Amino acid sequence: MKKLVVLGAGTAGTMVVNKLSHILDREEWKITIVDQHETHYYQPGFLFIPFGIYGQNDVIKPKRDFIPAGVEMIVSEIEMIEPEKNRVRLAKENRYLNYDFLIIATGTHPRPDETPGMHNGQWRKSIHDFYTFEGTTALAKHLRTWEGGRLVLNIVEMPIKCPVAPLEFIFLADWFFHTQGIRDRVDLTFVTPLPGAFTKPRASKMLGNTMEEKNINVVPEFMVERVDPDKKVLVSYEEEEVPYDLLVTIPINMGAEVIERSGMGDELNHVPVDKHTLVSPDYDNVFALGDAAALPTSKAGSVAHFAVEVFVENFVRYIEGLEMREKFDGHSNCYIESGFGKGILIDFNYDVEPLPGKFPLPGIGPFSLLQESEMNHWGKMMFRWIYWNVLLKGKEMPIAANMTMAGKWATDKQV
Ligand SMILES: Cc1cc2nc3c(=O)[nH]c(=O)nc-3n(C[C@H](O)[C@H](O)[C@H](O)COP(=O)(O)OP(=O)(O)OC[C@H]3O[C@@H](n4cnc5c(N)ncnc54)[C@H](O)[C@@H]3O)c2cc1C
């Protein structure tokens, strides 16, 4: 019996076992998936909780509901990966799992403890986050009685998962305080280590303009060194200060500690892999999918989905002794909620930055690329249903895994 072990039953791990369990011969293959938690979180929904758009129950379901019959699920912390011995050590009963092939899908998560002054007595009082379930629910409670002041949204360091979520948060905050009738008492500031609002120049310009229209201050190229929780200021390495009354931070995102313990990660504990095949350069039976992988594209559920699609076809060839053929192109597709019932959509890959146009049907849409529209907002809101009912279960989506130029308005300069 050949053994496939998948580490992490989040978005990527759940999708890949669903796809592979239908393809691999059950008489020949044993598939095991390991995760430390029983609960699956719909992380894109964390954005909406502080503003009362989603409640807690909209974003949680049991992981087991999404693990297909015939796949073994073990709930345990993963202690160590021993790639030289083709085995993984679990915390539960000190058990070892041997494997023929290993897929690492342990994600990335916020580490407020990495920034001096952040994770202290003011954590979840005047300093909040919305990238975790606990963080977003605490912030929702805080905002219910907050009477206004300086709200600073800050990204400590890139890469972070869903690099558009901080923008969406500040756009929704603008809308929320308008509806609360206190926008004139709230000063919104977006503090980023990037030169502009986003990682890609053209989208950054468009999103920067949207910030200006909404009267949101942008402080670019601000490298946070520490937080002074008593003075309530963010301090940069150049000793510049940004004062706040309420800090909503996106702390440094780091891969799982087990990656560091196992000596398999980069400086942020993300796993280096070939960007087209997702194979480890050091071990040809080890792959990384989703946020755990160190790839030069966004860390996003959409990227995990497209990468899984390409990977599965490739894996089936690989185990039959063939060369990997399908090449992952870094395809990312993100709806950006921009407030007041509108949204923006961006679609890009390793080589092509977000361009204007229509998606998915060229010339028709119904979604508009790099442009605000109500339809884009509905795309974002529909996504939760699609996530629980189609994506996680590994069902087919009518969107190509590799990015297409059809429907995009390109100029020579952009491609
Ligand atoms: C606020 C927010 C908004 C977002 N919005 C969007 C969006 O609009 N669109 C989009 O495409 N993406 C969005 N994302 C990103 C998306 O949620 C992630 O990219 C996606 O979930 C990554 O999937 P993953 O499987 O790689 O990691 P995860 O889904 O995070 O899964 C990792 C799993 O590994 C497990 N694990 C880790 N370490 C261990 C260990 N040592 N032992 C056992 N188990 C372990 C964890 O428990 C977890 O279940 C958003 C994220 C956030 C936080």
The ligand as a Tripos MOL2 file, in Angstrom:
@<TRIPOS>MOLECULE
LIG
   53    58     1     0     0
SMALL
NO_CHARGES

@<TRIPOS>ATOM
      1 C1         -8.9050   38.1300    6.8530 C.3       1 LIG1
      2 C2         -8.6100   37.2380    5.6850 C.ar      1 LIG1
      3 C3         -9.2510   37.4490    4.4750 C.ar      1 LIG1
      4 C4         -8.9750   36.6410    3.3940 C.ar      1 LIG1
      5 N1         -9.6380   36.8640    2.2140 N.ar      1 LIG1
      6 C5         -9.3810   36.1000    1.1370 C.ar      1 LIG1
      7 C6        -10.0760   36.2980   -0.0930 C.ar      1 LIG1
      8 O1        -10.9420   37.1690   -0.2010 O.2       1 LIG1
      9 N2         -9.7470   35.5140   -1.1420 N.ar      1 LIG1
     10 C7         -8.8000   34.5360   -1.0500 C.ar      1 LIG1
     11 O2         -8.5420   33.8470   -2.0410 O.2       1 LIG1
     12 N3         -8.1170   34.3120    0.0990 N.ar      1 LIG1
     13 C8         -8.3960   35.0510    1.1890 C.ar      1 LIG1
     14 N4         -7.7360   34.8250    2.3780 N.ar      1 LIG1
     15 C9         -6.6200   33.8740    2.4180 C.3       1 LIG1
     16 C10        -7.0740   32.4150    2.5430 C.3       1 LIG1
     17 O3         -7.9370   32.2460    3.6250 O.3       1 LIG1
     18 C11        -5.8190   31.5720    2.7330 C.3       1 LIG1
     19 O4         -4.8860   31.9010    1.7250 O.3       1 LIG1
     20 C12        -6.1300   30.0930    2.6440 C.3       1 LIG1
     21 O5         -6.9810   29.7240    3.6920 O.3       1 LIG1
     22 C13        -4.8280   29.2900    2.6960 C.3       1 LIG1
     23 O6         -5.0900   27.9290    2.8050 O.3       1 LIG1
     24 P1         -3.9890   26.9470    3.4090 P.3       1 LIG1
     25 O7         -4.5990   25.5860    3.3330 O.co2     1 LIG1
     26 O8         -2.6900   27.1840    2.7980 O.co2     1 LIG1
     27 O9         -3.8490   27.3700    4.9380 O.3       1 LIG1
     28 P2         -4.9780   27.2900    6.1410 P.3       1 LIG1
     29 O10        -6.3090   27.2530    5.4880 O.co2     1 LIG1
     30 O11        -4.6270   28.3700    7.0240 O.co2     1 LIG1
     31 O12        -4.7080   25.8630    6.7420 O.3       1 LIG1
     32 C14        -3.5390   25.4900    7.4350 C.3       1 LIG1
     33 C15        -3.8970   24.3650    8.3780 C.3       1 LIG1
     34 O13        -2.6900   23.8010    8.9240 O.3       1 LIG1
     35 C16        -2.9180   23.4670   10.2690 C.3       1 LIG1
     36 N5         -1.6310   23.4000   10.9710 N.ar      1 LIG1
     37 C17        -0.6430   24.3430   10.9710 C.ar      1 LIG1
     38 N6          0.3930   23.9320   11.7250 N.ar      1 LIG1
     39 C18         0.0520   22.7300   12.2370 C.ar      1 LIG1
     40 C19         0.7060   21.8070   13.1190 C.ar      1 LIG1
     41 N7          1.9290   22.0140   13.6110 N.pl3     1 LIG1
     42 N8          0.0480   20.6790   13.4370 N.ar      1 LIG1
     43 C20        -1.1800   20.3970   12.9360 C.ar      1 LIG1
     44 N9         -1.8410   21.2440   12.1130 N.ar      1 LIG1
     45 C21        -1.2340   22.3770   11.7600 C.ar      1 LIG1
     46 C22        -3.8150   24.5850   10.7660 C.3       1 LIG1
     47 O14        -4.5320   24.1960   11.9280 O.3       1 LIG1
     48 C23        -4.7220   24.8400    9.5680 C.3       1 LIG1
     49 O15        -5.9290   24.0950    9.6340 O.3       1 LIG1
     50 C24        -8.0190   35.5890    3.5130 C.ar      1 LIG1
     51 C25        -7.3850   35.3770    4.7320 C.ar      1 LIG1
     52 C26        -7.6760   36.1660    5.8140 C.ar      1 LIG1
     53 C27        -6.9860   35.9190    7.1380 C.3       1 LIG1
@<TRIPOS>BOND
     1     1     2 1
     2     2     3 ar
     3     2    52 ar
     4     3     4 ar
     5     4     5 ar
     6     4    50 ar
     7     5     6 ar
     8     6     7 ar
     9     6    13 1
    10     7     8 2
    11     7     9 ar
    12     9    10 ar
    13    10    11 2
    14    10    12 ar
    15    12    13 ar
    16    13    14 ar
    17    14    15 1
    18    14    50 ar
    19    15    16 1
    20    16    17 1
    21    16    18 1
    22    18    19 1
    23    18    20 1
    24    20    21 1
    25    20    22 1
    26    22    23 1
    27    23    24 1
    28    24    25 2
    29    24    26 1
    30    24    27 1
    31    27    28 1
    32    28    29 2
    33    28    30 1
    34    28    31 1
    35    31    32 1
    36    32    33 1
    37    33    34 1
    38    33    48 1
    39    34    35 1
    40    35    36 1
    41    35    46 1
    42    36    37 ar
    43    36    45 ar
    44    37    38 ar
    45    38    39 ar
    46    39    40 ar
    47    39    45 ar
    48    40    41 1
    49    40    42 ar
    50    42    43 ar
    51    43    44 ar
    52    44    45 ar
    53    46    47 1
    54    46    48 1
    55    48    49 1
    56    50    51 ar
    57    51    52 ar
    58    52    53 1
@<TRIPOS>SUBSTRUCTURE
     1 LIG1         1 GROUP 0 **** ****
